[in-house]
Amino acid sequence: MIPVLELETVTCRYRDGPKTVTALDEVSLAVSVGELVAVMGPSGSGKSTLVHVSCGLVRPTSGAVRIGGQSPAFLPGRRWWGERRRRDVGVVHQRLNLVPGLTALENVALPLELDGWRKSDARAAARHALEEAGAGDLVGLRSLELSVGEQQRVAVARAIVGDRPLVLADEPTAALDSVGAETVVQLLADLAHVGRAVLLVTHDSRLASWADRVVVLRDGRVVDAIGAHLADGRPAAAGSPGLPAAWPAMGT
């Protein structure tokens, strides 16, 4: 399989008052074309930091991050990551980060328009993505007029629009009921099956069961991986007994 996202012994540390906190500790992970990888773990395990590092919002203290085989060393960091996020990476953030004054359609079309798409083409693609995410009826509503669950659907549509090869989804179903959550995860799985690489952060083992591989973080380290292979090509926990029964109760 061709890796789209590669993290090689990535460590992230930050200061919290007098303390130094290690959010990620030598994490190696690859997400390949056609693969849906789920990341699970208790609150504070480093799941969101993993997403932020993978899309360039957080710079690792050490280690390497590559998208499509390239690292930020090829271009000045801000420019490189800005281009990559627009062209190659769709992200669903926990805080959603929709632009309040824009409609759902405008929010979803925005990354394409910033990347130089014609306005009409960008909005046609945005409308299709909203329909796929179950938000086709929200096209003309501004984000401030939407419920949290509706905003989450719009954020999913924005992440998948434009056929970008990598989708990072940080708890994309937290505000949805069980039916809506399965609809979104099935959409992500379908995207993987047609050739995208998808990284899904979730605390729900039922949703993680859609994944080709499940990676477990604890205290910033990968402590288990079920299925497929790790970044260095080693089989990932082939003898693992499966998902612990306590996982559905894990925090985000």
N, C-alpha and C positions, 0 to 999 in steps of 0.2 A: 504494500500500500504506500501511496505517496503522502508524506507528512505535509499538512498545511500549517499547523501550529506545532512548534517544538520549544519546550522549556528544558534547558540542560543545567542541572544542579543549581537551580535558582534559589537564592536566599534573599529575603527582604527583612531588614531590621529598621526600627524607628524608635525615636525617643518618646517616652511617656513620663514627663517630669524627670526625676532622677534615674528612672529605670530605662533599660534598653529592652524592647520587646522584639522577639523574633516571630514575625507573622508567617514566613515561609522558611523552611530549613532544608536546603539542598533538594528541592523538588525537581524531578525529571519526569517529563510527560510529553507524549506526542498525540496529536489528533489528526487523523488521516482523511483523505478523500473518501466519502461514502460512509463515514463513521460517526455515530452518536455516542459520546462519552459522558457519563453522568458522574458528578463529583458530590460526595456526601461527607458528612462529618458534623460533630456537635458545634454549637455556637462558639466562635472564637478559634476555630480550627484553621482558618486561613482561606476559606472558600472564596470570599469576595476579593481578598487580596490577589488570589490566583487569577480571577477575571480581570482585575485592574492591571496587573502585570502583563497579561496576555494581550491587552489592547493598548498598552503603552501609557496608561494614565499614571502608573506607578513605575518608577525606575528601580530595578532590582539592585540590591547592595552588591551582589556578585552573581555570576552565572550568565547564561545567554538565553535570549528570546529570539526566535526566528519565525517569520511568517513567509510561507512560500520559499523557504530556503534562504531568505535574506534577513539580515539583522540591521539595527539602526546605524551600524558603522558605515553603511553604504551612502547615507545622506545625513546631513545635520539632524539631530534627534527630533526636534519639534516638527520640522518639515516632513521627515520620513514617516513619523507616526500619524501626522495629520492626513497625509495622502493615503496611508494604509487603512486608517479608520474609514475614510470616505469610500475608498474603492474596493477594499478587500474584507473588511470586518464589520459585521453588524452586531450591535450590543444591546441587550436588554439589561438595564441597570436596576438595582433594587429600588432606587428612588425615581426611576422612570425617566426623569429629565426631559419631559416634553416642554416645548416653548409655550408659555401660557396664552399669549396673544394670537397664536396660530390655530387654524382648524386642524382636525384630525388629518385631513388630506394634505394640508400644507406641512404638517409635522413629518409625515411619512415621506413626502416628496423632497424635503429639504436636503438630505445628504446627496441625492442625485443631482439636484440643481446646483449645489455647491461644487459638484464634480464636473460641471459643464454640460449636463444633459439639457436638451431643449425642454422648456417648461411644459409643453403639452405632453411630451413623452414621459417626463418624470411624473406627472400627475396621473397619466394612464397607468403606469406601473404601480404608483401608490394606491390607486383605487383597487387594482387587482390584489395587492398585498393585504389591504384592509378586508377585502372579501374573504381571502384565505384565512385570516385571523379571526373571522367571525365578527368583524366590526364594520361591515359594509354600510350599515345604517347610520354610522357616526360621521360620515364624510364631511358634512358642513358644520359640525359642532366644534366650538373651541375647547381646548383641553380643560379650561376652568369650569366648563359646563358638564364635564363627564364625571361619572363615579370613578372610584379608584380601580374597580374591576374593568371598566371601559377604558380607562387610561392604560391599563396593563395590556389590553388587547391592541391598542394603538401602538404602544411601545414594541410589541412583538412584530407588528406589521412593519414598523420602521426598521427593525433589525433584519428582516428577511427580504426587504425590497431590493431590487436591482441585481439579483443573482450573485451577490458577493460570496466568495468561496468559504468564508469562515463566519459562523454565528456563535456568539457567546451569550448565554442566557442565565442571568443570576436570579434565581427564584422567580421565573416568569409567570408562575401560576399562584403566587401567594394570596392574591385577592380574589381568586376565582373559586366557584364551587367545583365539586368533583367532576361534573360533566364538562364544564368549561376547561378545567385543568387538563383532562384527558384529550380534549380537542386540540389544545395548544401543543401538548407533548406529541400527539400523533402527527401534527403538522411538522414539528421539528424532526421527527423520525423520518417522515416522508422526504423532507429536504435532504437528509443524509443519504437516503437510499437513491436519490437521483444525482448524487455526486458532491454535495457540500460536506464540510466538516463542521460538526456541531458539538459544543461543550455546554452541558446543562448542569447548573448547580441546583440541587433540590434537597429538601429534608424528607421527602416522601418516597419511601421505598417502592410503592406501587408505581409511581411515575418513573423512578429509576429503572424499573424492570423493562421499560421500553428500550433501554440503552444496549449497545453492543458490548459495552465495557463499563464497569463501575469502579471508580477510584475513591478510596476512603482517606480523608485527611484527619489527622489528630495532632494538635499542638504544632501545626505547621509542617508536618511530615506526612508523606504517603505511607500509611501503615498497612494497606491492603489494596489489591487490585484484582478484580474478578473478570476474567475473559481477555482475549486478545493478547497484546504485548505492551510492555513498557517502552519508554523512549529509547533505551539502549538495545532493544530487540529481545530481551529476556522474556520468556513466558510469564504472564501475570497471574500468580497465585492459582495455578491450575487445580490444586487440590482444595481450594477454598470451599467451605461447607455452604456458602451462600450468604444472604443478607441476614444479619442478626435481627431477631424479632423486635428489639427495642428501637430500631431505627425510625419507624414512623413517628415516634415521639420526640425526635431530635429537634433542637432549635435551628434557626437559620444562621 
